[in-house]
Amino acid sequence: MTKCKWIALTVLIAWAVWLLQPVKVMAVHKEEGIATVLVENFPRWHWWQKAWFKSHQRELQERYGIPVVNKDGSWSIFFMGWQDGYRKDSLYDQDSDLLCFDDMNTDVNCIRKEPLLWVSKNAYGVVNYR
């Protein structure tokens, strides 16, 4: 093979390894009817995210107790990128891109918003993926 073909093959293999990294659930925050799941290595394509959720739905229920179901049967799960971990909200406008969690007993309880997937089920049993 020529040098260009070896480089292309190496890049292709590196890209495939990157794509096939397992999703890591870093934290789960729950409130009534809503769960926010902080993840690393989440699939990039919507169809793959949906497939991942469907194939891991039982594990999410057993391990993390999600979805958190409302009285009417509805629920929502937000998958958010983990990135740099938790940070403190300095209460300035520049922090408007932060999502903070009240279920933590610390002021370092915010993440930078990086919405990846929103899965919801309404009271009629219809599941939506956004």
C-alpha positions, -999 to +999 in steps of 0.1 A: +000+000+000+011+035-006+017+059+022-016+078+016-036+046+019-019+037+052-028+072+065-064+069+054-067+035+069-052+047+102-076+077+103-106+054+095-096+030+123-092+058+148-125+073+138-142+039+143-127+034+177-139+069+187-174+061+175-176+028+193-166+041+228-192+031+253-216+057+267-207+066+303-234+078+326-217+103+348-246+114+370-284+114+372-305+141+386-342+135+393-372+155+402-409+149+397-415+135+363-381+147+350-347+131+349-315+147+336-288+122+327-252+135+323-233+114+298-200+111+280-194+095+246-230+098+236-238+090+200-237+120+176-265+110+153-302+112+164-311+077+150-281+062+169-291+081+201-327+067+198-313+032+193-290+035+223-319+047+245-341+018+234-314-008+240-305+007+274-339+016+287-341-014+311-306-007+325-315+029+331-346+018+350-329-008+371-297+010+378-308+047+381-346+045+386-355+064+355-378+074+341-395+091+370-431+087+362-458+114+370-492+105+384-507+107+349-480+083+335-460+110+317-422+115+320-392+132+305-355+123+303-330+148+292-295+136+281-269+163+285-232+163+277-209+161+307-179+181+294-160+198+322-180+185+351-198+206+377-191+243+382-203+271+403-228+296+391-213+331+396-247+347+391-236+367+360-252+368+326-222+350+312-234+319+332-268+319+315-256+288+296-255+268+329-280+243+341-280+240+379-293+211+401-311+218+434-307+182+445-270+187+454-259+201+487-231+223+473-228+255+453-208+237+427-239+222+412-241+235+376-231+222+342-228+239+309-259+232+288-252+207+261-286+191+252-281+158+233-315+140+234-349+145+250-371+115+254-406+121+267-438+101+271-471+119+274-502+109+295-516+090+264-485+068+261-469+084+231-431+085+233-413+114+215-376+117+207-362+152+202 
